[in-house]
């Protein structure tokens, strides 16, 4: 047993396969490209979400402004018709022929 240590049996053991520099560089490039693709996808997704949020905020603002203006117009129409109906001369204006207006 002691004689087997110096006979070179360790030379017959299979050598561990080592990667070359080229393989490491290829792996590094694959990782970098994968990270870049993932970053591009996430940036695009976040930009779309931001665009949807901004569009919704714009629509909400426009709807609120339009409803306020529409409400103001309806109130003005109600006030105008109420004043017109309260005028005692409106019956004679409506009954008069169209050609006598001066």
C-alpha positions in Angstrom: 0.0 0.0 0.0 2.8 2.4 0.7 4.3 1.6 -2.7 1.1 2.6 -4.5 1.5 6.3 -3.4 4.5 6.9 -5.5 3.7 4.9 -8.6 1.7 7.6 -10.4 -1.9 6.3 -9.9 -3.0 9.9 -9.5 -1.9 10.5 -13.1 -4.5 7.9 -14.3 -7.4 9.7 -12.5 -9.7 11.6 -14.9 -8.8 15.2 -15.2 -11.5 17.7 -14.3 -12.9 19.5 -17.2 -12.0 23.2 -17.0 -13.7 25.9 -18.9 -11.7 28.0 -21.3 -11.8 31.8 -21.2 -13.9 31.7 -24.4 -16.6 29.7 -22.5 -16.6 32.1 -19.6 -16.9 35.1 -22.0 -19.7 33.4 -23.9 -21.5 32.8 -20.6 -20.9 36.4 -19.5 -22.4 37.7 -22.8 -25.5 35.5 -22.5 -26.0 36.8 -18.9 -25.5 40.4 -20.0 -27.9 40.1 -23.0 -30.5 38.4 -20.7 -30.3 41.2 -18.2 -30.5 43.8 -20.9 -33.6 42.2 -22.4 -35.2 41.9 -19.0 -34.5 45.5 -18.2 -35.9 46.6 -21.6 -39.1 44.6 -21.0 -39.5 46.0 -17.5 -38.9 49.6 -18.6 -41.5 49.2 -21.4 -44.0 47.7 -19.0 -43.5 50.5 -16.5 -43.8 53.1 -19.3 -47.1 51.6 -20.4 -48.5 51.6 -16.8 -47.4 55.2 -16.4 -49.1 56.1 -19.7 -52.4 54.4 -18.7 -52.3 56.2 -15.3 -51.7 59.6 -17.0 -54.5 59.0 -19.5 -56.9 58.0 -16.8 -56.0 61.1 -14.8 -56.6 63.3 -18.0 -59.9 61.6 -18.7 -61.0 62.1 -15.1 -60.1 65.8 -15.2 -61.8 66.3 -18.5 -65.0 64.6 -17.3 -65.0 66.7 -14.1 -64.6 69.9 -16.1 -67.2 68.9 -18.7 -69.7 68.0 -15.9 -69.1 71.3 -14.2 -69.7 73.3 -17.4 -72.7 71.2 -18.3 -74.2 71.8 -14.8 -73.6 75.5 -15.2 -75.4 75.6 -18.6 -78.3 73.7 -17.2 -78.7 76.1 -14.3 -78.5 79.0 -16.7 -81.2 77.5 -18.9 -83.4 76.9 -15.9 -82.9 80.5 -14.6 -83.6 81.9 -18.1 -86.8 79.9 -18.6 -88.0 80.7 -15.1 -87.5 84.5 -15.7 -89.1 84.2 -19.1 -92.1 82.3 -17.7 -92.5 84.9 -14.9 -92.7 87.8 -17.4 -96.3 88.8 -17.9 -95.7 90.2 -21.4 -94.4 86.9 -22.8 -97.9 85.8 -23.8 -98.4 88.9 -26.0 -95.0 88.4 -27.6 -95.7 84.8 -28.5 -99.2 85.7 -29.8 -98.0 88.6 -32.0 -97.3 87.9 -35.6 -93.7 87.6 -36.6 -93.8 90.7 -38.9 -94.6 93.3 -36.3 -91.4 93.0 -34.3 -89.4 96.2 -34.3 
